[in-house]
Amino acid sequence: MSTAATMPAARNLPRFGGFNLGMIKLELRRLLRNRRTVIFTFVMPAVFFLLFGTNSASRNQVVGDGGNGTGYILISMAVYGAMLATTSGGAMVSVERAAGWSRQLRLTPLKPIAYVAVKLVLAMIIGAVSVAVTAVVGAFSGAKLPVHAWLECLPLAWACALVFAAFGLFMGYLLPSENVMQILGPVLAVLSFAGGLFVPLDQLGDVFATIAKFTPVYGVGALARYPLTQDGNLWLAILNVLGWTGVFALGAMWRFRRDTARV
């Protein structure tokens, strides 16, 4: 009497490679439990704005059509806050690496591109909160912007920070978990100065102004401030943001594959 061999049931692969809202909610709850991250990303940019953007000289300086220097600094601090938030959101992957979580994910049907997408969405969510907090503080602290600038500059500050969500994710696979943000915090500050976020390019000199246009911060700052100032090369800024986002996203997927190859 022969018995027919029983074939194992086919494994159902998740839709969209495993990308789903449930995973995003879980990751968001984990992130918000980290008090240091919350203070670092939500509070620090608003504090910097109050320290550097609310003096009488900034309030009386006319910028664009109906804006003032305080409003200009508000946009810059919103960009900086979005950078900090999205970078830290992406860089949290370093903690997962240390715990062996990323290698466990290799045993699941989760696709690398879906994992990267979840981290990017999470980073953009906390980036939006950081921009909103800074905007509210600025609105009650003397920042003046025309209506169209409120509606365009701040959303651009958030949307363009996608490049730093990818940057944080990439760095999270390169740096050790115990000090990833201690390293990236100063790096972001240096990039902000080099990219003309804290100091206008016309004050950096011709050589440094040229170099600044090739940094990842330049495109984000230029695009976010463009509706107010109508200044700078718009297409160069767009190309800068798209180019650096692509570089960092590809790097993150490459490191994810390499990091989880050993199971």
Buried (B, 14 or more C-beta within 10 A) or exposed (E): EEEEEEEEEEEEEBEEBBBBEEBBEEBBEEBEEBEEBBEBBBBBBBEBBBEBBBBEEBBEBEBBEBBBBBBBBBBBBBBBBBBBBBBBBBBBBBBBBEEEEBBEBBEEEBBBBBBBBBBBBBBBBBBBBBBBBBBEBBBEBBBBBBEEBBEBBBBBBBBBBBBBBBBBBBBBBBBEBEEBBEBBBEEBBEBBBBBBBBBBBEEBEEEBBEBBBBBBBBBBBBBBBBBBBEBBBEEBBBEBBBBBBEBBBEBBBEBBEEBBEEE
